[in-house]
Amino acid sequence: MIARLTGTLAESSADGAVIDVAGVGYAVLASARTLDAIGPVGGAVLLLTELQVREDSMTLFAFATAAERESFRALTSVQGVGGRVALAILSVLGPAELAAAVAHADKAMIARANGVGPKLAQRIAMELTGKLGSPTLAAVVGSPPPTGTTARDALSALANLGFKPAEATAAVTAAAGEIGEGATLDALVRLALRKAAK
């Protein structure tokens, strides 16, 4: 399974992008938020991904944050929500806003997304209750840690060690805040592990 891509943004469109990784172009679909976050064509990008395999196709979805990918996974677990509908929801609601909408059973907020009617919005609110964490935690998880590439690598390291995205992001954010700019990956991971263990 393809878990992430690190490369150069080769092309960008309204609903996706092509990431050049060592000469191979990976076509990905992404939310408007992720496409806004990855910057201009020609720039370096690191995206988390989710591969969906169907009988007749393979689709790679890309995310700027671990929180967005977790929200996508939760949304696509709901009957009637495919990958494109999940991206439409995540284009209008960030992870924190989605968690808040579900926590408050705010169907109208969820139904703001293209392709989501009142019945589907109600099903999403019901089925995801208790599955997205608290809105406050989602706000922390939705914010990228302050140290860019090093922090993303630290997040990846903690995820590979079995930490949940929410735990990993909170620990890396706290560690990055304590160490400050210029932290090495090794130092950041060590401190994040200590914070996560508390």
C-alpha positions as protocol buffer text, in pm:
chain_id: "A"
residue {
  index: 1
  type: MET
  ca { x: 0 y: 0 z: 0 }
}
residue {
  index: 2
  type: ILE
  ca { x: 120 y: 354 z: -76 }
}
residue {
  index: 3
  type: ALA
  ca { x: 115 y: 547 z: 254 }
}
residue {
  index: 4
  type: ARG
  ca { x: 280 y: 873 z: 148 }
}
residue {
  index: 5
  type: LEU
  ca { x: 448 y: 1051 z: -142 }
}
residue {
  index: 6
  type: THR
  ca { x: 748 y: 1284 z: -124 }
}
residue {
  index: 7
  type: GLY
  ca { x: 839 y: 1459 z: -447 }
}
residue {
  index: 8
  type: THR
  ca { x: 770 y: 1758 z: -670 }
}
residue {
  index: 9
  type: LEU
  ca { x: 431 y: 1899 z: -763 }
}
residue {
  index: 10
  type: ALA
  ca { x: 421 y: 1846 z: -1141 }
}
residue {
  index: 11
  type: GLU
  ca { x: 58 y: 1942 z: -1213 }
}
residue {
  index: 12
  type: SER
  ca { x: -239 y: 2075 z: -1020 }
}
residue {
  index: 13
  type: SER
  ca { x: -610 y: 2085 z: -1108 }
}
residue {
  index: 14
  type: ALA
  ca { x: -938 y: 2168 z: -935 }
}
residue {
  index: 15
  type: ASP
  ca { x: -966 y: 1827 z: -770 }
}
residue {
  index: 16
  type: GLY
  ca { x: -622 y: 1669 z: -783 }
}
residue {
  index: 17
  type: ALA
  ca { x: -256 y: 1682 z: -866 }
}
residue {
  index: 18
  type: VAL
  ca { x: 33 y: 1487 z: -1015 }
}
residue {
  index: 19
  type: ILE
  ca { x: 330 y: 1431 z: -785 }
}
residue {
  index: 20
  type: ASP
  ca { x: 663 y: 1348 z: -950 }
}
residue {
  index: 21
  type: VAL
  ca { x: 849 y: 1097 z: -733 }
}
residue {
  index: 22
  type: ALA
  ca { x: 1189 y: 1006 z: -881 }
}
residue {
  index: 23
  type: GLY
  ca { x: 1057 y: 1043 z: -1236 }
}
residue {
  index: 24
  type: VAL
  ca { x: 726 y: 862 z: -1177 }
}
residue {
  index: 25
  type: GLY
  ca { x: 410 y: 1076 z: -1182 }
}
residue {
  index: 26
  type: TYR
  ca { x: 147 y: 976 z: -927 }
}
residue {
  index: 27
  type: ALA
  ca { x: -203 y: 1114 z: -997 }
}
residue {
  index: 28
  type: VAL
  ca { x: -383 y: 1190 z: -672 }
}
residue {
  index: 29
  type: LEU
  ca { x: -724 y: 1328 z: -580 }
}
residue {
  index: 30
  type: ALA
  ca { x: -731 y: 1576 z: -293 }
}
residue {
  index: 31
  type: SER
  ca { x: -955 y: 1819 z: -107 }
}
residue {
  index: 32
  type: ALA
  ca { x: -946 y: 2190 z: -187 }
}
residue {
  index: 33
  type: ARG
  ca { x: -776 y: 2244 z: 151 }
}
residue {
  index: 34
  type: THR
  ca { x: -490 y: 2007 z: 69 }
}
residue {
  index: 35
  type: LEU
  ca { x: -449 y: 2152 z: -281 }
}
residue {
  index: 36
  type: ASP
  ca { x: -426 y: 2501 z: -128 }
}
residue {
  index: 37
  type: ALA
  ca { x: -168 y: 2379 z: 125 }
}
residue {
  index: 38
  type: ILE
  ca { x: 75 y: 2212 z: -116 }
}
residue {
  index: 39
  type: GLY
  ca { x: 184 y: 2532 z: -288 }
}
residue {
  index: 40
  type: PRO
  ca { x: 283 y: 2608 z: -648 }
}
residue {
  index: 41
  type: VAL
  ca { x: 377 y: 2370 z: -930 }
}
residue {
  index: 42
  type: GLY
  ca { x: 748 y: 2287 z: -912 }
}
residue {
  index: 43
  type: GLY
  ca { x: 759 y: 2295 z: -532 }
}
residue {
  index: 44
  type: ALA
  ca { x: 856 y: 2007 z: -303 }
}
residue {
  index: 45
  type: VAL
  ca { x: 562 y: 1826 z: -141 }
}
residue {
  index: 46
  type: LEU
  ca { x: 501 y: 1555 z: 115 }
}
residue {
  index: 47
  type: LEU
  ca { x: 151 y: 1408 z: 113 }
}
residue {
  index: 48
  type: LEU
  ca { x: -7 y: 1130 z: 315 }
}
residue {
  index: 49
  type: THR
  ca { x: -210 y: 897 z: 95 }
}
residue {
  index: 50
  type: GLU
  ca { x: -486 y: 638 z: 94 }
}
residue {
  index: 51
  type: LEU
  ca { x: -515 y: 389 z: -191 }
}
residue {
  index: 52
  type: GLN
  ca { x: -864 y: 264 z: -280 }
}
residue {
  index: 53
  type: VAL
  ca { x: -880 y: -45 z: -497 }
}
residue {
  index: 54
  type: ARG
  ca { x: -1200 y: -129 z: -683 }
}
residue {
  index: 55
  type: GLU
  ca { x: -1271 y: -401 z: -939 }
}
residue {
  index: 56
  type: ASP
  ca { x: -1220 y: -160 z: -1226 }
}
residue {
  index: 57
  type: SER
  ca { x: -989 y: 107 z: -1082 }
}
residue {
  index: 58
  type: MET
  ca { x: -724 y: 212 z: -832 }
}
residue {
  index: 59
  type: THR
  ca { x: -749 y: 564 z: -691 }
}
residue {
  index: 60
  type: LEU
  ca { x: -491 y: 742 z: -479 }
}
residue {
  index: 61
  type: PHE
  ca { x: -623 y: 1008 z: -242 }
}
residue {
  index: 62
  type: ALA
  ca { x: -382 y: 1259 z: -86 }
}
residue {
  index: 63
  type: PHE
  ca { x: -388 y: 1462 z: 236 }
}
residue {
  index: 64
  type: ALA
  ca { x: -182 y: 1743 z: 383 }
}
residue {
  index: 65
  type: THR
  ca { x: -237 y: 1626 z: 744 }
}
residue {
  index: 66
  type: ALA
  ca { x: -283 y: 1300 z: 930 }
}
residue {
  index: 67
  type: ALA
  ca { x: -607 y: 1438 z: 1076 }
}
residue {
  index: 68
  type: GLU
  ca { x: -755 y: 1487 z: 730 }
}
residue {
  index: 69
  type: ARG
  ca { x: -663 y: 1132 z: 629 }
}
residue {
  index: 70
  type: GLU
  ca { x: -823 y: 992 z: 947 }
}
residue {
  index: 71
  type: SER
  ca { x: -1138 y: 1196 z: 879 }
}
residue {
  index: 72
  type: PHE
  ca { x: -1142 y: 1062 z: 522 }
}
residue {
  index: 73
  type: ARG
  ca { x: -1115 y: 704 z: 647 }
}
residue {
  index: 74
  type: ALA
  ca { x: -1399 y: 762 z: 893 }
}
residue {
  index: 75
  type: LEU
  ca { x: -1619 y: 924 z: 627 }
}
residue {
  index: 76
  type: THR
  ca { x: -1565 y: 646 z: 373 }
}
residue {
  index: 77
  type: SER
  ca { x: -1667 y: 388 z: 635 }
}
residue {
  index: 78
  type: VAL
  ca { x: -2019 y: 533 z: 614 }
}
residue {
  index: 79
  type: GLN
  ca { x: -2246 y: 362 z: 360 }
}
residue {
  index: 80
  type: GLY
  ca { x: -2304 y: 590 z: 61 }
}
residue {
  index: 81
  type: VAL
  ca { x: -1988 y: 797 z: 113 }
}
residue {
  index: 82
  type: GLY
  ca { x: -1728 y: 731 z: -155 }
}
residue {
  index: 83
  type: GLY
  ca { x: -1387 y: 888 z: -184 }
}
residue {
  index: 84
  type: ARG
  ca { x: -1499 y: 1185 z: -394 }
}
residue {
  index: 85
  type: VAL
  ca { x: -1789 y: 1268 z: -160 }
}
residue {
  index: 86
  type: ALA
  ca { x: -1554 y: 1244 z: 140 }
}
residue {
  index: 87
  type: LEU
  ca { x: -1317 y: 1490 z: -33 }
}
residue {
  index: 88
  type: ALA
  ca { x: -1607 y: 1724 z: -106 }
}
residue {
  index: 89
  type: ILE
  ca { x: -1693 y: 1724 z: 265 }
}
residue {
  index: 90
  type: LEU
  ca { x: -1330 y: 1781 z: 364 }
}
residue {
  index: 91
  type: SER
  ca { x: -1308 y: 2068 z: 115 }
}
residue {
  index: 92
  type: VAL
  ca { x: -1570 y: 2263 z: 312 }
}
residue {
  index: 93
  type: LEU
  ca { x: -1506 y: 2125 z: 663 }
}
residue {
  index: 94
  type: GLY
  ca { x: -1164 y: 2074 z: 817 }
}
residue {
  index: 95
  type: PRO
  ca { x: -1117 y: 1783 z: 1061 }
}
residue {
  index: 96
  type: ALA
  ca { x: -1198 y: 2002 z: 1363 }
}
residue {
  index: 97
  type: GLU
  ca { x: -1511 y: 2144 z: 1198 }
}
residue {
  index: 98
  type: LEU
  ca { x: -1626 y: 1796 z: 1092 }
}
residue {
  index: 99
  type: ALA
  ca { x: -1574 y: 1662 z: 1446 }
}
residue {
  index: 100
  type: ALA
  ca { x: -1772 y: 1957 z: 1585 }
}
residue {
  index: 101
  type: ALA
  ca { x: -2054 y: 1909 z: 1332 }
}
residue {
  index: 102
  type: VAL
  ca { x: -2079 y: 1539 z: 1419 }
}
residue {
  index: 103
  type: ALA
  ca { x: -2056 y: 1605 z: 1795 }
}
residue {
  index: 104
  type: HIS
  ca { x: -2345 y: 1854 z: 1770 }
}
residue {
  index: 105
  type: ALA
  ca { x: -2540 y: 1650 z: 1512 }
}
residue {
  index: 106
  type: ASP
  ca { x: -2526 y: 1955 z: 1283 }
}
residue {
  index: 107
  type: LYS
  ca { x: -2664 y: 1797 z: 964 }
}
residue {
  index: 108
  type: ALA
  ca { x: -2692 y: 2134 z: 788 }
}
residue {
  index: 109
  type: MET
  ca { x: -2318 y: 2194 z: 831 }
}
residue {
  index: 110
  type: ILE
  ca { x: -2233 y: 1853 z: 681 }
}
residue {
  index: 111
  type: ALA
  ca { x: -2483 y: 1902 z: 398 }
}
residue {
  index: 112
  type: ARG
  ca { x: -2293 y: 2213 z: 279 }
}
residue {
  index: 113
  type: ALA
  ca { x: -2069 y: 1981 z: 77 }
}
residue {
  index: 114
  type: ASN
  ca { x: -2152 y: 1908 z: -289 }
}
residue {
  index: 115
  type: GLY
  ca { x: -2326 y: 1572 z: -329 }
}
residue {
  index: 116
  type: VAL
  ca { x: -2441 y: 1547 z: 34 }
}
residue {
  index: 117
  type: GLY
  ca { x: -2816 y: 1560 z: 88 }
}
residue {
  index: 118
  type: PRO
  ca { x: -3000 y: 1580 z: 422 }
}
residue {
  index: 119
  type: LYS
  ca { x: -3040 y: 1202 z: 456 }
}
residue {
  index: 120
  type: LEU
  ca { x: -2672 y: 1130 z: 392 }
}
residue {
  index: 121
  type: ALA
  ca { x: -2571 y: 1413 z: 625 }
}
residue {
  index: 122
  type: GLN
  ca { x: -2788 y: 1261 z: 898 }
}
residue {
  index: 123
  type: ARG
  ca { x: -2635 y: 915 z: 842 }
}
residue {
  index: 124
  type: ILE
  ca { x: -2283 y: 1062 z: 863 }
}
residue {
  index: 125
  type: ALA
  ca { x: -2365 y: 1246 z: 1187 }
}
residue {
  index: 126
  type: MET
  ca { x: -2517 y: 931 z: 1342 }
}
residue {
  index: 127
  type: GLU
  ca { x: -2256 y: 678 z: 1230 }
}
residue {
  index: 128
  type: LEU
  ca { x: -1951 y: 890 z: 1314 }
}
residue {
  index: 129
  type: THR
  ca { x: -2064 y: 990 z: 1664 }
}
residue {
  index: 130
  type: GLY
  ca { x: -1779 y: 905 z: 1898 }
}
residue {
  index: 131
  type: LYS
  ca { x: -1545 y: 805 z: 1614 }
}
residue {
  index: 132
  type: LEU
  ca { x: -1378 y: 1139 z: 1537 }
}
residue {
  index: 133
  type: GLY
  ca { x: -1252 y: 1231 z: 1884 }
}
residue {
  index: 134
  type: SER
  ca { x: -1336 y: 1557 z: 2054 }
}
residue {
  index: 135
  type: PRO
  ca { x: -1357 y: 1877 z: 1844 }
}
residue {
  index: 136
  type: THR
  ca { x: -1083 y: 2030 z: 2064 }
}
residue {
  index: 137
  type: LEU
  ca { x: -844 y: 1741 z: 1997 }
}
residue {
  index: 138
  type: ALA
  ca { x: -930 y: 1750 z: 1627 }
}
residue {
  index: 139
  type: ALA
  ca { x: -834 y: 2118 z: 1621 }
}
residue {
  index: 140
  type: VAL
  ca { x: -490 y: 2027 z: 1756 }
}
residue {
  index: 141
  type: VAL
  ca { x: -454 y: 1739 z: 1515 }
}
residue {
  index: 142
  type: GLY
  ca { x: -569 y: 1949 z: 1222 }
}
residue {
  index: 143
  type: SER
  ca { x: -295 y: 2205 z: 1275 }
}
residue {
  index: 144
  type: PRO
  ca { x: 30 y: 2112 z: 1107 }
}
residue {
  index: 145
  type: PRO
  ca { x: 316 y: 2104 z: 1358 }
}
residue {
  index: 146
  type: PRO
  ca { x: 529 y: 2418 z: 1340 }
}
residue {
  index: 147
  type: THR
  ca { x: 854 y: 2271 z: 1207 }
}
residue {
  index: 148
  type: GLY
  ca { x: 756 y: 2158 z: 857 }
}
residue {
  index: 149
  type: THR
  ca { x: 933 y: 1861 z: 701 }
}
residue {
  index: 150
  type: THR
  ca { x: 1112 y: 1754 z: 1021 }
}
residue {
  index: 151
  type: ALA
  ca { x: 781 y: 1747 z: 1210 }
}
residue {
  index: 152
  type: ARG
  ca { x: 611 y: 1550 z: 930 }
}
residue {
  index: 153
  type: ASP
  ca { x: 894 y: 1296 z: 940 }
}
residue {
  index: 154
  type: ALA
  ca { x: 860 y: 1274 z: 1318 }
}
residue {
  index: 155
  type: LEU
  ca { x: 484 y: 1219 z: 1278 }
}
residue {
  index: 156
  type: SER
  ca { x: 554 y: 942 z: 1032 }
}
residue {
  index: 157
  type: ALA
  ca { x: 803 y: 783 z: 1273 }
}
residue {
  index: 158
  type: LEU
  ca { x: 551 y: 781 z: 1559 }
}
residue {
  index: 159
  type: ALA
  ca { x: 279 y: 648 z: 1329 }
}
residue {
  index: 160
  type: ASN
  ca { x: 511 y: 362 z: 1226 }
}
residue {
  index: 161
  type: LEU
  ca { x: 560 y: 284 z: 1596 }
}
residue {
  index: 162
  type: GLY
  ca { x: 184 y: 234 z: 1631 }
}
residue {
  index: 163
  type: PHE
  ca { x: 74 y: 567 z: 1777 }
}
residue {
  index: 164
  type: LYS
  ca { x: -267 y: 696 z: 1666 }
}
residue {
  index: 165
  type: PRO
  ca { x: -253 y: 1011 z: 1449 }
}
residue {
  index: 166
  type: ALA
  ca { x: -412 y: 1221 z: 1725 }
}
residue {
  index: 167
  type: GLU
  ca { x: -156 y: 1105 z: 1983 }
}
residue {
  index: 168
  type: ALA
  ca { x: 137 y: 1143 z: 1744 }
}
residue {
  index: 169
  type: THR
  ca { x: 39 y: 1493 z: 1631 }
}
residue {
  index: 170
  type: ALA
  ca { x: -22 y: 1618 z: 1985 }
}
residue {
  index: 171
  type: ALA
  ca { x: 315 y: 1479 z: 2100 }
}
residue {
  index: 172
  type: VAL
  ca { x: 511 y: 1618 z: 1801 }
}
residue {
  index: 173
  type: THR
  ca { x: 343 y: 1959 z: 1830 }
}
residue {
  index: 174
  type: ALA
  ca { x: 428 y: 1977 z: 2201 }
}
residue {
  index: 175
  type: ALA
  ca { x: 786 y: 1861 z: 2141 }
}
residue {
  index: 176
  type: ALA
  ca { x: 838 y: 2107 z: 1855 }
}
residue {
  index: 177
  type: GLY
  ca { x: 707 y: 2391 z: 2072 }
}
residue {
  index: 178
  type: GLU
  ca { x: 951 y: 2298 z: 2348 }
}
residue {
  index: 179
  type: ILE
  ca { x: 1261 y: 2247 z: 2130 }
}
residue {
  index: 180
  type: GLY
  ca { x: 1191 y: 2535 z: 1893 }
}
residue {
  index: 181
  type: GLU
  ca { x: 1314 y: 2602 z: 1539 }
}
residue {
  index: 182
  type: GLY
  ca { x: 1601 y: 2398 z: 1402 }
}
residue {
  index: 183
  type: ALA
  ca { x: 1524 y: 2079 z: 1596 }
}
residue {
  index: 184
  type: THR
  ca { x: 1683 y: 1766 z: 1451 }
}
residue {
  index: 185
  type: LEU
  ca { x: 1457 y: 1475 z: 1361 }
}
residue {
  index: 186
  type: ASP
  ca { x: 1624 y: 1253 z: 1622 }
}
residue {
  index: 187
  type: ALA
  ca { x: 1574 y: 1508 z: 1904 }
}
residue {
  index: 188
  type: LEU
  ca { x: 1215 y: 1575 z: 1799 }
}
residue {
  index: 189
  type: VAL
  ca { x: 1122 y: 1204 z: 1787 }
}
residue {
  index: 190
  type: ARG
  ca { x: 1288 y: 1133 z: 2126 }
}
residue {
  index: 191
  type: LEU
  ca { x: 1105 y: 1419 z: 2301 }
}
residue {
  index: 192
  type: ALA
  ca { x: 775 y: 1337 z: 2125 }
}
residue {
  index: 193
  type: LEU
  ca { x: 802 y: 976 z: 2244 }
}
residue {
  index: 194
  type: ARG
  ca { x: 853 y: 1095 z: 2602 }
}
residue {
  index: 195
  type: LYS
  ca { x: 552 y: 1326 z: 2572 }
}
residue {
  index: 196
  type: ALA
  ca { x: 335 y: 1053 z: 2417 }
}
residue {
  index: 197
  type: ALA
  ca { x: 427 y: 812 z: 2696 }
}
residue {
  index: 198
  type: LYS
  ca { x: 301 y: 1047 z: 2969 }
}
